[in-house]
Structures are given as structure tokens and as C-alpha cells.
Amino acid sequence: MTGTTRPTVEHRVEAAGEQPDYSGREFSPEEVEAGAHRDFIGGVWDSHGQRQLDYQVGRGLQPHHRVLDIGCGPFRAGRHFVDYLEPGHYYGIDANRSLIQAGYDVELSDAQRDRLPVTNLRANDRFDGDFGVLVDVAMAQSVFTHVSLNHIRLCLHRTAKVVRPGGSFYATFFERPATTPVDTIIPSKKGKPFFTEKNVFWYYRDDLAWAASFGPWEYRYIGEWGHPAHQKMAQFVRLTDAEAARRARAAQAGQASALGPQVKRFVRRGRRWAARHLDPG
């Protein structure tokens, strides 16, 4: 009706803050020269990459091993792994092609580029780390903090195809206690709140166990390991196909055993119902 002001629909924002667009961000030559690609992945450039290598060496990494770096970015850690590993034994994938290119162009020396074929790198947003070889170690630093639980499940599914049996996949995540209500929003001084349903993500410890249960993994919670933002570490050990099959059979047997009493009660009720309602003649 003319002259009538209609009521407006409420727009309720529970937490304001920037929701980062990771894969779509592109870096100009001027931004790269200014170091924007370093800031975009969280900074701590001079220490955190070496910390990751030291951690993996402490867990048994040796120069002849092959490493897949999921979310390699501009090689904050990768440049250290390239120096440590035998030539051609480092592989990197990232959802943002511009970040990888910036790192390859300006963060690696000529000698490092000689040790890292560009064919060992790929931009992909669905965790395609298949370079035709099996790796001994995969790692995802600050990746699970920016993707959904279904993305984590997809990552574990696809990474299982490229990690050798007995190898490990290490991933960091923001953990909250099991008593934390699922709708909790964790404020951040940097203006990027933490949620369970959108970027930036926090998770329960058992969320990762659930995601791992769909693949041939043994999930091991490690916890604190020295991350500057206190992300916790999880380890996923790649089972052999035979071990995974045995585990699946045991799980099915356990489910059947748990359902046994319920099934028997259902059958008894069905028989009683039939005796009361069906005409035996």
C-alpha cells in the first residue's frame, strides 16, 4: 500500500569479523616485494618454518624420505625441507596458486629451485597430492584451521592414497575441550573469530577421530608441540590395507554385537504382534 512502511527483517550478526578468502587471493608483484604473501599465511617467517622441520626430524624424518606438504604456501617451511631432503623428495600442494608461485619465484634460491622441480608442486583445492610416488610423511600446517570437517575427511581420504603404509600424516588444528558448547564463538584479537561451522574453525579432539575413521588411518592425538598460536598436533598413521580391513570387520562385528539384544527384542515384539493380529487360519 502507498505510504505504508513495511517492517524490516532482522539481520542478527552474532560475531563480526573478517572471514578470510584463502584460495581466491592473488598477489601483485608489488605486494610480493613488500612481503604480503608472508603476512597472509600468518607471519613468523624466520622461526616457524624451521620449527616444523625440527619437529619432523625429532619424529624420525631422514633425508632420503619423501615429504608431501599440504598447504605449502610460499614455502615458509618448504625451503627448510628442500635443503634437508634429498633433491626431488619434497612435494607441495596449496589451494592458492599465487602463493606457491610467489614462494617459488622469490623465496627460493637458484640452488633450492634446482633441488625442487616445479613438477613437484601443484595448486589444487581438493587435496590432490598424487605425484605418482608414495611419501613417507605428509603434513598440513594451519590447514584444518581453515576448512570444514568434511574437507578434513576428504583430505584424509585422498592423502591415504599417497602415504606409504606405516607412514604418517601430521596436521595441526585449534582444539576446544569436549565440554565446549557447539555454538561457541571464540573471539580473536586479530578480528577473525573461531567457529565450528565456518572459517576460522575450531574442533573437538574426537572430530578428527571421526574423519579418520573413514580411511585406513590410526588416529593419535599428540597435542601441544610448540606452535606459536597453540595449534595442537594430530598424527594419522597409515595402516596397511590388511590392517584396515581387519579393523573394519572388527568394527562391524562390534556394531552387530551391540545391536544383537535390540534385534532380538524387535523380533519378539513382531512375533507377539503377529500372534495377536494375524488369523492363523
C-alpha positions as CSV (number, residue, x, y, z in Angstrom):
1,M,0.0,0.0,0.0
2,T,1.2,3.5,-0.8
3,G,2.7,5.4,2.1
4,T,2.9,2.2,4.3
5,T,6.3,1.4,5.7
6,R,6.8,-2.4,5.8
7,P,8.6,-4.0,8.7
8,T,12.2,-5.0,8.1
9,V,13.6,-8.4,8.6
10,E,16.1,-8.6,11.5
11,H,19.7,-9.3,10.5
12,R,21.3,-10.8,13.6
13,V,25.1,-11.0,13.5
14,E,26.5,-13.0,16.4
15,A,30.1,-12.1,15.7
16,A,31.5,-9.5,13.4
17,G,34.9,-10.1,11.8
18,E,36.7,-10.8,8.6
19,Q,36.2,-14.2,7.0
20,P,39.4,-14.8,5.0
21,D,39.2,-15.8,1.4
22,Y,42.2,-18.0,1.0
23,S,42.2,-19.6,-2.4
24,G,41.0,-16.5,-4.3
25,R,43.6,-14.1,-3.1
26,E,46.1,-13.0,-5.7
27,F,49.4,-11.2,-5.1
28,S,50.7,-8.4,-7.3
29,P,54.5,-8.1,-7.9
30,E,54.4,-5.0,-5.6
31,E,52.7,-7.0,-2.8
32,V,55.2,-9.8,-3.1
33,E,58.1,-7.4,-3.0
34,A,56.5,-5.9,0.2
35,G,56.2,-9.4,1.7
36,A,52.4,-9.5,1.7
37,H,52.5,-13.2,0.9
38,R,54.4,-13.8,4.1
39,D,51.9,-11.9,6.2
40,F,49.0,-13.6,4.6
41,I,50.0,-17.0,5.9
42,G,50.5,-15.7,9.5
43,G,54.0,-14.3,9.5
44,V,56.5,-15.8,12.0
45,W,58.6,-16.3,8.8
46,D,62.0,-16.6,10.4
47,S,61.1,-19.2,13.0
48,H,58.0,-21.3,12.3
49,G,59.3,-23.0,9.2
50,Q,62.4,-24.2,10.9
51,R,60.3,-25.3,13.9
52,Q,58.3,-27.6,11.6
53,L,61.5,-29.2,10.2
54,D,63.0,-29.6,13.7
55,Y,59.8,-31.3,14.8
56,Q,59.7,-33.8,11.9
57,V,63.4,-34.6,12.4
58,G,62.7,-35.2,16.0
59,R,59.9,-37.7,14.9
60,G,62.4,-39.6,12.8
61,L,62.4,-37.8,9.4
62,Q,65.6,-38.6,7.4
63,P,67.0,-37.0,4.2
64,H,66.0,-40.0,2.0
65,H,62.3,-39.7,3.0
66,R,59.7,-38.1,0.7
67,V,57.5,-35.4,2.2
68,L,54.2,-34.0,1.0
69,D,53.4,-30.5,2.3
70,I,49.7,-29.9,2.1
71,G,49.1,-26.2,2.2
72,C,52.7,-25.4,1.4
73,G,52.0,-21.8,0.6
74,P,55.1,-19.7,-0.2
75,F,57.4,-22.3,1.4
76,R,57.8,-20.9,4.9
77,A,58.6,-24.5,5.9
78,G,59.3,-25.9,2.5
79,R,62.5,-24.0,1.9
80,H,64.0,-25.7,5.0
81,F,62.7,-29.2,3.9
82,V,64.1,-28.6,0.4
83,D,67.6,-28.1,2.0
84,Y,67.3,-31.1,4.3
85,L,65.8,-33.7,2.0
86,E,67.5,-35.3,-1.0
87,P,66.8,-33.4,-4.3
88,G,63.3,-34.0,-5.6
89,H,62.0,-35.5,-2.3
90,Y,59.8,-32.5,-1.3
91,Y,56.3,-32.1,-2.8
92,G,53.9,-29.3,-2.2
93,I,50.2,-28.5,-2.8
94,D,48.2,-25.5,-2.0
95,A,44.7,-24.1,-2.8
96,N,46.3,-20.8,-3.8
97,R,48.4,-20.8,-6.9
98,S,49.5,-17.2,-6.5
99,L,51.1,-18.1,-3.1
100,I,53.1,-21.0,-4.4
101,Q,54.3,-19.0,-7.4
102,A,55.4,-16.1,-5.2
103,G,57.3,-18.5,-3.0
104,Y,58.9,-20.3,-5.9
105,D,59.9,-17.0,-7.5
106,V,61.3,-15.0,-4.6
107,E,61.7,-17.3,-1.5
108,L,63.8,-20.0,-3.0
109,S,67.4,-19.6,-4.2
110,D,68.6,-20.9,-7.6
111,A,70.2,-23.8,-5.7
112,Q,66.9,-24.6,-4.0
113,R,64.9,-24.5,-7.2
114,D,67.4,-27.0,-8.7
115,R,66.5,-29.3,-5.8
116,L,62.8,-28.7,-6.2
117,P,61.4,-29.4,-9.7
118,V,58.3,-27.3,-10.4
119,T,56.6,-30.5,-11.4
120,N,56.7,-31.4,-7.6
121,L,54.2,-28.5,-7.0
122,R,50.5,-28.1,-7.7
123,A,47.7,-25.7,-7.0
124,N,44.6,-27.6,-6.1
125,D,41.7,-27.1,-3.7
126,R,40.7,-30.7,-3.2
127,F,43.9,-32.1,-1.7
128,D,45.2,-33.8,-4.9
129,G,48.7,-34.8,-3.7
130,D,49.2,-37.7,-6.2
131,F,52.6,-37.1,-7.9
132,G,53.0,-40.7,-8.8
133,V,55.0,-41.7,-5.8
134,L,54.3,-42.7,-2.2
135,V,55.6,-40.4,0.5
136,D,56.8,-41.2,4.0
137,V,55.4,-38.1,5.7
138,A,52.6,-35.8,4.9
139,M,51.9,-32.6,6.8
140,A,49.2,-30.0,6.9
141,Q,50.2,-26.9,8.9
142,S,47.3,-24.5,9.6
143,V,45.1,-26.2,7.0
144,F,42.5,-27.8,9.2
145,T,42.1,-24.5,10.9
146,H,40.6,-23.1,7.7
147,V,38.5,-26.0,6.3
148,S,35.3,-27.8,7.3
149,L,35.1,-31.2,8.9
150,N,34.0,-32.7,5.6
151,H,37.1,-31.1,3.9
152,I,39.2,-32.8,6.6
153,R,37.6,-36.1,5.8
154,L,38.3,-35.5,2.1
155,C,41.9,-34.6,2.8
156,L,42.4,-37.8,4.8
157,H,40.8,-39.9,2.1
158,R,43.0,-38.5,-0.7
159,T,46.1,-38.4,1.4
160,A,45.8,-42.0,2.3
161,K,46.3,-42.9,-1.4
162,V,49.8,-41.3,-1.4
163,V,51.2,-42.1,2.0
164,R,53.0,-45.4,2.3
165,P,51.8,-48.0,4.8
166,G,53.5,-47.2,8.1
167,G,54.0,-43.6,7.1
168,S,52.4,-40.7,9.0
169,F,50.3,-37.6,8.3
170,Y,50.7,-34.8,10.8
171,A,48.1,-32.0,10.9
172,T,47.5,-29.1,13.3
173,F,44.2,-27.8,14.5
174,F,42.6,-25.4,17.0
175,E,41.2,-27.6,19.8
176,R,38.4,-26.8,22.3
177,P,37.5,-29.0,25.3
178,A,34.7,-31.6,24.8
179,T,32.6,-29.5,27.3
180,T,32.5,-26.5,24.9
181,P,29.0,-25.9,23.6
182,V,29.0,-26.5,19.8
183,D,27.7,-23.0,19.1
184,T,30.5,-21.3,20.9
185,I,32.2,-18.4,19.1
186,I,35.8,-17.7,20.3
187,P,36.9,-14.1,19.9
188,S,40.2,-13.2,18.4
189,K,42.4,-10.2,18.8
190,K,43.1,-10.3,15.1
191,G,39.4,-9.9,14.2
192,K,38.9,-13.4,12.9
193,P,36.6,-15.2,15.4
194,F,36.7,-19.0,15.7
195,F,33.6,-21.1,14.9
196,T,32.7,-24.8,14.4
197,E,30.9,-24.2,11.2
198,K,33.0,-21.6,9.3
199,N,36.5,-20.2,8.8
200,V,38.3,-19.9,11.2
201,F,37.5,-23.3,12.6
202,W,37.9,-24.9,16.0
203,Y,37.4,-28.6,16.6
204,Y,36.9,-31.2,19.3
205,R,39.7,-33.8,19.6
206,D,37.2,-36.5,18.6
207,D,36.1,-34.7,15.4
208,L,39.4,-35.7,13.8
209,A,39.0,-39.3,15.0
210,W,35.6,-39.3,13.2
211,A,37.1,-38.0,10.0
212,A,39.9,-40.6,10.2
213,S,37.5,-43.4,10.7
214,F,36.5,-43.3,7.0
215,G,40.0,-44.2,5.9
216,P,42.9,-46.5,6.6
217,W,44.3,-44.4,9.4
218,E,45.2,-44.9,13.1
219,Y,44.5,-41.6,14.8
220,R,46.9,-40.4,17.5
221,Y,46.4,-37.2,19.4
222,I,49.7,-35.5,20.2
223,G,48.6,-32.1,21.5
224,E,51.0,-29.3,22.4
225,W,54.2,-29.2,20.3
226,G,55.3,-25.5,20.4
227,H,53.0,-23.8,17.8
228,P,53.1,-20.0,18.3
229,A,49.3,-19.8,18.2
230,H,48.9,-23.0,20.3
231,Q,47.5,-25.2,17.5
232,K,47.5,-28.8,18.6
233,M,49.1,-31.6,16.6
234,A,47.4,-34.8,15.4
235,Q,49.1,-37.8,13.9
236,F,47.5,-40.2,11.4
237,V,49.4,-43.4,10.8
238,R,48.7,-45.1,7.5
239,L,47.6,-48.7,8.1
240,T,48.2,-51.4,5.6
241,D,45.1,-52.4,3.6
242,A,45.0,-55.7,5.5
243,E,45.1,-53.9,8.8
244,A,42.4,-51.5,7.7
245,A,40.2,-54.4,6.5
246,R,40.6,-56.2,9.9
247,R,39.7,-53.0,11.7
248,A,36.6,-52.6,9.6
249,R,35.5,-56.2,10.2
250,A,36.0,-55.7,14.0
251,A,34.0,-52.5,13.9
252,Q,31.2,-54.2,12.1
253,A,31.2,-57.2,14.5
254,G,31.1,-54.8,17.4
255,Q,28.1,-52.9,15.9
256,A,26.3,-56.2,15.3
257,S,27.0,-57.4,18.8
258,A,25.7,-54.1,20.2
259,L,22.6,-54.3,18.1
260,G,22.0,-58.0,18.9
261,P,19.8,-57.5,22.0
262,Q,17.8,-54.8,20.2
263,V,17.2,-57.0,17.2
264,K,16.1,-59.9,19.4
265,R,13.6,-57.6,21.2
266,F,12.3,-56.4,17.9
267,V,11.8,-60.0,16.7
268,R,10.0,-61.0,19.9
269,R,7.7,-58.0,19.6
270,G,7.0,-58.8,16.0
271,R,6.0,-62.4,16.9
272,R,3.7,-61.2,19.6
273,W,2.1,-58.7,17.3
274,A,1.6,-61.4,14.7
275,A,0.1,-63.8,17.2
276,R,-2.4,-61.1,18.2
277,H,-3.3,-59.7,14.8
278,L,-2.9,-62.4,12.2
279,D,-5.5,-65.1,11.6
280,P,-3.7,-68.5,11.8
281,G,-6.4,-69.9,9.6
